[in-house]
Amino acid sequence: MKKVIYALLVLALLGGAYGYYLWNKPPESMATKTVDNQLSTEELYKAFQMDEQAANSTYLGKIIAVQGVVQSSRTVDGTTKLELQAGEEGVIFCELDNNTQHKRTTFDPGSSISIKGECAGMDIDGSVMLSHCAEL
């Protein structure tokens, strides 16, 4: 009986130590994540416009790298938010990751950029969203 109690106590301590480790583990930086798909902003936007469900199954939750032109850039509550042109009317909305050291946080409209982030799908306004982004 004592052996069972000691075994349960050891298991509880190990479980508690693992829980403590997970609770205090620092968030992962986007800079260290590998890219699942690489496309242009137009290709990503077109995929969501043509068939949102198929695009969600392909890209949602994946790390996507896109190349495009900055349409606008602003900082809200310490987070930089970018809008990248995707064709004539399309927009890819990117929000820089707060857990990543960025080379720069200001971007000139009209400048070209390569950026990666986690695909969060299509917004209600029709733009495609990438969250936790980092410049390549």
MDAnalysis code that builds the backbone (N, CA, C; Angstrom):
import MDAnalysis as mda
import numpy as np

u = mda.Universe.empty(408, n_residues=136, atom_resindex=np.repeat(np.arange(136), 3), trajectory=True)
u.add_TopologyAttr("name", ["N", "CA", "C"] * 136)
u.add_TopologyAttr("resid", np.arange(1, 137))
u.add_TopologyAttr("resname", ["MET", "LYS", "LYS", "VAL", "ILE", "TYR", "ALA", "LEU", "LEU", "VAL", "LEU", "ALA", "LEU", "LEU", "GLY", "GLY", "ALA", "TYR", "GLY", "TYR", "TYR", "LEU", "TRP", "ASN", "LYS", "PRO", "PRO", "GLU", "SER", "MET", "ALA", "THR", "LYS", "THR", "VAL", "ASP", "ASN", "GLN", "LEU", "SER", "THR", "GLU", "GLU", "LEU", "TYR", "LYS", "ALA", "PHE", "GLN", "MET", "ASP", "GLU", "GLN", "ALA", "ALA", "ASN", "SER", "THR", "TYR", "LEU", "GLY", "LYS", "ILE", "ILE", "ALA", "VAL", "GLN", "GLY", "VAL", "VAL", "GLN", "SER", "SER", "ARG", "THR", "VAL", "ASP", "GLY", "THR", "THR", "LYS", "LEU", "GLU", "LEU", "GLN", "ALA", "GLY", "GLU", "GLU", "GLY", "VAL", "ILE", "PHE", "CYS", "GLU", "LEU", "ASP", "ASN", "ASN", "THR", "GLN", "HIS", "LYS", "ARG", "THR", "THR", "PHE", "ASP", "PRO", "GLY", "SER", "SER", "ILE", "SER", "ILE", "LYS", "GLY", "GLU", "CYS", "ALA", "GLY", "MET", "ASP", "ILE", "ASP", "GLY", "SER", "VAL", "MET", "LEU", "SER", "HIS", "CYS", "ALA", "GLU", "LEU"])
u.atoms.positions = np.array([
    [0.805, -1.187, 0.000],
    [0.000, 0.000, 0.000],
    [0.863, 1.272, 0.000],
    [1.960, 1.237, 0.788],
    [2.858, 2.383, 0.847],
    [3.506, 2.643, -0.514],
    [3.831, 1.556, -1.237],
    [4.460, 1.709, -2.553],
    [3.517, 2.430, -3.515],
    [2.241, 2.132, -3.460],
    [1.248, 2.772, -4.335],
    [1.148, 4.260, -4.002],
    [1.128, 4.594, -2.725],
    [1.043, 5.995, -2.298],
    [2.285, 6.753, -2.742],
    [3.470, 6.152, -2.572],
    [4.712, 6.792, -3.010],
    [4.729, 6.970, -4.535],
    [4.273, 5.982, -5.255],
    [4.234, 6.081, -6.720],
    [3.292, 7.197, -7.162],
    [2.120, 7.286, -6.518],
    [1.177, 8.358, -6.855],
    [1.739, 9.731, -6.497],
    [2.452, 9.814, -5.383],
    [3.069, 11.060, -4.964],
    [4.140, 11.503, -5.972],
    [4.951, 10.566, -6.410],
    [5.985, 10.874, -7.407],
    [5.344, 11.324, -8.716],
    [4.293, 10.636, -9.152],
    [3.593, 11.030, -10.376],
    [2.978, 12.420, -10.251],
    [2.408, 12.722, -9.089],
    [1.822, 14.044, -8.864],
    [2.898, 15.124, -8.897],
    [4.050, 14.854, -8.292],
    [5.147, 15.830, -8.314],
    [5.676, 16.042, -9.733],
    [5.829, 14.960, -10.485],
    [6.281, 15.094, -11.876],
    [5.266, 15.869, -12.711],
    [3.993, 15.568, -12.521],
    [2.949, 16.291, -13.241],
    [2.931, 17.767, -12.873],
    [3.098, 18.070, -11.611],
    [3.152, 19.464, -11.170],
    [4.357, 20.194, -11.726],
    [5.503, 19.526, -11.759],
    [6.714, 20.149, -12.302],
    [6.549, 20.427, -13.800],
    [5.955, 19.492, -14.526],
    [5.728, 19.690, -15.960],
    [4.728, 20.824, -16.191],
    [3.675, 20.903, -15.402],
    [2.707, 21.991, -15.494],
    [3.360, 23.340, -15.211],
    [4.226, 23.400, -14.211],
    [4.954, 24.625, -13.885],
    [5.840, 25.049, -15.053],
    [6.513, 24.080, -15.672],
    [7.354, 24.363, -16.835],
    [6.530, 24.951, -17.981],
    [5.382, 24.336, -18.284],
    [4.542, 24.833, -19.374],
    [3.991, 26.224, -19.078],
    [3.617, 26.473, -17.840],
    [3.058, 27.756, -17.456],
    [4.096, 28.875, -17.619],
    [5.351, 28.598, -17.305],
    [6.409, 29.611, -17.339],
    [7.221, 29.609, -18.626],
    [6.892, 28.769, -19.563],
    [7.607, 28.676, -20.835],
    [7.383, 29.963, -21.639],
    [8.458, 30.589, -22.129],
    [8.281, 31.828, -22.897],
    [7.583, 31.539, -24.228],
    [6.818, 32.511, -24.745],
    [6.143, 32.301, -26.023],
    [7.147, 32.137, -27.154],
    [6.774, 31.351, -28.136],
    [7.652, 31.074, -29.262],
    [7.667, 32.260, -30.227],
    [8.826, 32.600, -30.726],
    [8.981, 33.703, -31.665],
    [8.674, 33.233, -33.082],
    [8.029, 34.074, -33.865],
    [7.722, 33.747, -35.257],
    [9.010, 33.607, -36.078],
    [10.061, 34.293, -35.662],
    [11.318, 34.254, -36.408],
    [11.901, 32.843, -36.488],
    [11.582, 31.983, -35.523],
    [12.148, 30.637, -35.497],
    [11.272, 29.600, -36.202],
    [10.059, 29.981, -36.587],
    [9.141, 29.016, -37.209],
    [9.448, 28.854, -38.693],
    [9.232, 27.635, -39.189],
    [9.481, 27.347, -40.599],
    [8.227, 27.639, -41.423],
    [8.455, 28.038, -42.649],
    [7.376, 28.418, -43.563],
    [6.769, 27.166, -44.195],
    [5.432, 27.083, -44.176],
    [4.717, 25.970, -44.806],
    [4.444, 26.230, -46.287],
    [4.095, 27.472, -46.632],
    [3.791, 27.847, -48.017],
    [4.365, 29.223, -48.302],
    [4.811, 29.429, -49.537],
    [5.337, 30.725, -49.949],
    [4.616, 31.160, -51.220],
    [3.992, 32.343, -51.181],
    [3.207, 32.845, -52.307],
    [3.329, 34.356, -52.411],
    [2.765, 34.896, -53.489],
    [2.642, 36.344, -53.582],
    [1.344, 36.744, -52.888],
    [1.211, 38.015, -52.583],
    [-0.023, 38.476, -51.945],
    [-1.222, 38.248, -52.865],
    [-1.015, 38.416, -54.161],
    [-2.113, 38.213, -55.117],
    [-2.583, 36.761, -55.126],
    [-1.643, 35.827, -55.088],
    [-1.996, 34.401, -55.100],
    [-2.796, 34.013, -53.855],
    [-2.356, 34.496, -52.689],
    [-3.057, 34.176, -51.447],
    [-4.456, 34.786, -51.455],
    [-4.557, 36.031, -51.849],
    [-5.852, 36.706, -51.879],
    [-6.801, 36.027, -52.869],
    [-6.287, 35.681, -54.045],
    [-7.097, 35.029, -55.071],
    [-7.610, 33.669, -54.597],
    [-6.775, 32.930, -53.880],
    [-7.188, 31.618, -53.368],
    [-8.389, 31.759, -52.438],
    [-8.377, 32.771, -51.582],
    [-9.506, 32.978, -50.666],
    [-10.731, 33.525, -51.393],
    [-10.535, 34.332, -52.424],
    [-11.669, 34.874, -53.171],
    [-12.364, 33.794, -53.998],
    [-11.580, 32.883, -54.561],
    [-12.152, 31.850, -55.423],
    [-12.930, 30.808, -54.619],
    [-12.353, 30.315, -53.532],
    [-13.008, 29.285, -52.719],
    [-12.478, 29.382, -51.295],
    [-13.228, 30.077, -50.441],
    [-12.766, 30.328, -49.075],
    [-12.599, 29.043, -48.275],
    [-13.496, 28.078, -48.431],
    [-13.391, 26.824, -47.683],
    [-12.146, 26.037, -48.080],
    [-11.866, 25.959, -49.379],
    [-10.673, 25.247, -49.831],
    [-9.407, 25.961, -49.350],
    [-9.417, 27.288, -49.414],
    [-8.260, 28.055, -48.954],
    [-8.065, 27.882, -47.446],
    [-9.160, 27.848, -46.696],
    [-9.057, 27.619, -45.248],
    [-8.429, 26.264, -44.954],
    [-8.843, 25.237, -45.681],
    [-8.283, 23.907, -45.424],
    [-6.810, 23.834, -45.815],
    [-6.396, 24.646, -46.777],
    [-5.003, 24.637, -47.226],
    [-4.106, 25.523, -46.376],
    [-4.584, 26.728, -46.009],
    [-3.710, 27.735, -45.406],
    [-3.990, 28.068, -43.943],
    [-5.197, 27.872, -43.467],
    [-5.572, 28.311, -42.122],
    [-4.698, 27.644, -41.050],
    [-4.102, 28.468, -40.196],
    [-3.252, 27.970, -39.120],
    [-1.838, 27.630, -39.549],
    [-1.550, 27.738, -40.828],
    [-0.208, 27.438, -41.354],
    [0.633, 28.723, -41.393],
    [1.949, 28.543, -41.428],
    [2.863, 29.672, -41.538],
    [3.051, 29.960, -43.031],
    [2.623, 31.152, -43.432],
    [2.631, 31.558, -44.829],
    [3.629, 32.695, -45.015],
    [4.455, 32.602, -46.044],
    [5.348, 33.697, -46.410],
    [4.787, 34.345, -47.668],
    [4.655, 35.676, -47.636],
    [4.142, 36.409, -48.791],
    [5.105, 37.526, -49.159],
    [5.104, 37.847, -50.449],
    [5.849, 38.990, -50.964],
    [4.835, 39.954, -51.519],
    [4.962, 41.231, -51.152],
    [4.019, 42.211, -51.646],
    [4.495, 43.625, -51.424],
    [3.591, 44.566, -51.706],
    [3.876, 45.988, -51.592],
    [3.043, 46.558, -50.446],
    [3.692, 47.351, -49.599],
    [3.028, 47.950, -48.449],
    [2.053, 49.022, -48.932],
    [0.806, 48.879, -48.529],
    [-0.220, 49.868, -48.855],
    [-0.300, 50.904, -47.736],
    [-0.283, 50.422, -46.484],
    [-0.277, 51.330, -45.337],
    [0.348, 50.622, -44.142],
    [0.797, 51.423, -43.185],
    [1.425, 50.903, -41.974],
    [1.049, 51.820, -40.818],
    [0.715, 51.212, -39.667],
    [0.405, 52.006, -38.484],
    [0.737, 51.181, -37.238],
    [0.910, 51.872, -36.125],
    [1.166, 51.203, -34.856],
    [0.014, 51.506, -33.910],
    [-0.594, 50.457, -33.385],
    [-1.719, 50.581, -32.457],
    [-1.368, 49.821, -31.185],
    [-1.342, 50.526, -30.069],
    [-1.032, 49.923, -28.768],
    [0.271, 49.137, -28.802],
    [1.271, 49.653, -29.483],
    [2.583, 49.026, -29.538],
    [2.717, 47.901, -30.549],
    [1.663, 47.614, -31.308],
    [1.693, 46.555, -32.315],
    [1.621, 47.176, -33.702],
    [2.585, 46.824, -34.558],
    [2.593, 47.338, -35.923],
    [1.656, 46.514, -36.791],
    [0.814, 47.218, -37.541],
    [-0.153, 46.578, -38.430],
    [0.091, 47.079, -39.840],
    [0.171, 46.138, -40.779],
    [0.441, 46.463, -42.177],
    [-0.713, 46.025, -43.053],
    [-0.921, 46.756, -44.123],
    [-1.828, 46.329, -45.175],
    [-0.993, 46.205, -46.431],
    [-0.994, 45.011, -47.026],
    [-0.243, 44.752, -48.245],
    [-1.206, 44.677, -49.420],
    [-0.811, 45.263, -50.540],
    [-1.641, 45.229, -51.739],
    [-1.689, 43.817, -52.285],
    [-2.893, 43.419, -52.695],
    [-3.078, 42.100, -53.317],
    [-3.936, 42.313, -54.553],
    [-3.312, 42.765, -55.605],
    [-4.063, 43.082, -56.815],
    [-4.632, 44.480, -56.722],
    [-5.672, 44.733, -57.516],
    [-6.243, 46.077, -57.565],
    [-7.057, 46.417, -56.329],
    [-7.843, 45.468, -55.817],
    [-8.727, 45.761, -54.700],
    [-8.424, 44.940, -53.455],
    [-7.585, 43.940, -53.567],
    [-7.333, 43.042, -52.444],
    [-6.343, 43.582, -51.437],
    [-6.491, 43.096, -50.202],
    [-5.605, 43.500, -49.112],
    [-5.248, 42.279, -48.268],
    [-3.979, 42.169, -47.922],
    [-3.506, 41.203, -46.938],
    [-3.167, 42.014, -45.695],
    [-3.850, 41.725, -44.598],
    [-3.656, 42.446, -43.349],
    [-2.669, 41.661, -42.484],
    [-1.580, 42.294, -42.075],
    [-0.533, 41.635, -41.282],
    [-0.339, 42.376, -39.963],
    [-0.203, 41.606, -38.891],
    [0.056, 42.173, -37.575],
    [1.372, 41.583, -37.072],
    [2.367, 42.448, -36.805],
    [3.671, 41.959, -36.375],
    [3.585, 41.290, -35.006],
    [4.398, 40.252, -34.829],
    [4.443, 39.466, -33.593],
    [5.138, 40.263, -32.494],
    [4.500, 40.380, -31.354],
    [5.088, 41.110, -30.226],
    [6.188, 40.320, -29.530],
    [6.313, 39.020, -29.798],
    [7.323, 38.178, -29.157],
    [8.572, 38.025, -30.013],
    [8.687, 38.822, -31.064],
    [9.810, 38.727, -31.996],
    [10.556, 40.055, -32.027],
    [11.882, 39.985, -32.068],
    [12.708, 41.182, -32.269],
    [12.681, 41.501, -33.762],
    [12.168, 42.667, -34.128],
    [12.047, 43.042, -35.532],
    [13.171, 43.986, -35.940],
    [13.623, 43.835, -37.194],
    [14.652, 44.734, -37.735],
    [14.121, 46.158, -37.803],
    [12.835, 46.275, -38.149],
    [12.197, 47.584, -38.245],
    [10.702, 47.421, -37.964],
    [10.097, 48.512, -37.548],
    [8.656, 48.484, -37.277],
    [7.919, 49.587, -38.026],
    [8.615, 50.338, -38.842],
    [7.981, 51.336, -39.697],
    [8.251, 50.963, -41.146],
    [7.227, 51.076, -41.962],
    [7.307, 50.671, -43.362],
    [6.708, 51.764, -44.229],
    [7.423, 52.137, -45.274],
    [6.952, 53.177, -46.183],
    [5.952, 52.603, -47.175],
    [4.818, 53.296, -47.393],
    [3.878, 52.852, -48.418],
    [4.562, 52.793, -49.781],
    [4.298, 51.735, -50.523],
    [4.913, 51.540, -51.835],
    [6.179, 50.706, -51.793],
    [6.705, 50.447, -50.586],
    [7.921, 49.632, -50.489],
    [7.571, 48.149, -50.573],
    [8.498, 47.386, -51.095],
    [8.316, 45.937, -51.243],
    [8.748, 45.249, -49.957],
    [8.047, 44.164, -49.594],
    [8.347, 43.465, -48.342],
    [8.098, 41.970, -48.506],
    [8.896, 41.178, -47.809],
    [8.662, 39.736, -47.658],
    [8.405, 39.506, -46.181],
    [7.281, 38.867, -45.879],
    [6.864, 38.706, -44.495],
    [6.228, 37.331, -44.313],
    [6.388, 36.761, -43.118],
    [5.729, 35.483, -42.832],
    [4.868, 35.644, -41.599],
    [3.779, 34.854, -41.565],
    [2.878, 34.908, -40.434],
    [1.915, 33.739, -40.469],
    [1.153, 33.588, -39.411],
    [0.169, 32.512, -39.321],
    [-1.120, 32.979, -39.985],
    [-1.600, 32.202, -40.937],
    [-2.814, 32.562, -41.660],
    [-4.026, 32.442, -40.738],
    [-4.759, 33.548, -40.624],
    [-5.945, 33.580, -39.764],
    [-7.229, 33.611, -40.582],
    [-7.124, 33.406, -41.888],
    [-8.306, 33.336, -42.731],
    [-8.737, 34.676, -43.275],
    [-9.985, 34.709, -43.742],
    [-10.534, 35.909, -44.362],
    [-11.377, 36.671, -43.345],
    [-11.192, 37.987, -43.323],
    [-11.956, 38.857, -42.450],
    [-13.310, 39.151, -43.094],
    [-14.214, 39.705, -42.320],
    [-15.555, 40.001, -42.806],
    [-15.538, 41.025, -43.949],
    [-14.504, 41.887, -43.978],
    [-14.411, 42.890, -45.043],
    [-13.753, 42.347, -46.315],
    [-13.378, 41.080, -46.321],
    [-12.806, 40.450, -47.505],
    [-11.289, 40.412, -47.543],
    [-10.614, 41.035, -46.581],
    [-9.162, 40.978, -46.555],
    [-8.707, 39.661, -45.919],
    [-7.535, 39.205, -46.308],
    [-6.943, 37.994, -45.732],
    [-6.009, 38.430, -44.615],
    [-6.067, 37.721, -43.479],
    [-5.305, 38.134, -42.305],
    [-4.159, 37.171, -42.000],
    [-2.998, 37.749, -41.716],
    [-1.845, 37.009, -41.207],
    [-1.524, 37.580, -39.826],
    [-1.448, 36.715, -38.829],
    [-1.147, 37.178, -37.473],
    [0.248, 36.725, -37.065],
    [0.779, 37.348, -36.042],
    [2.108, 37.019, -35.481],
    [3.178, 37.069, -36.568],
    [3.209, 38.126, -37.342],
    [4.107, 38.230, -38.497],
    [5.518, 38.658, -38.128],
    [6.459, 38.289, -38.987],
    [7.854, 38.709, -38.883],
    [8.397, 38.903, -40.283],
    [9.191, 39.937, -40.471],
    [9.781, 40.208, -41.776],
    [10.877, 39.187, -42.073],
    [10.923, 38.745, -43.316],
    [11.959, 37.787, -43.724],
    [13.218, 38.507, -44.129],
])
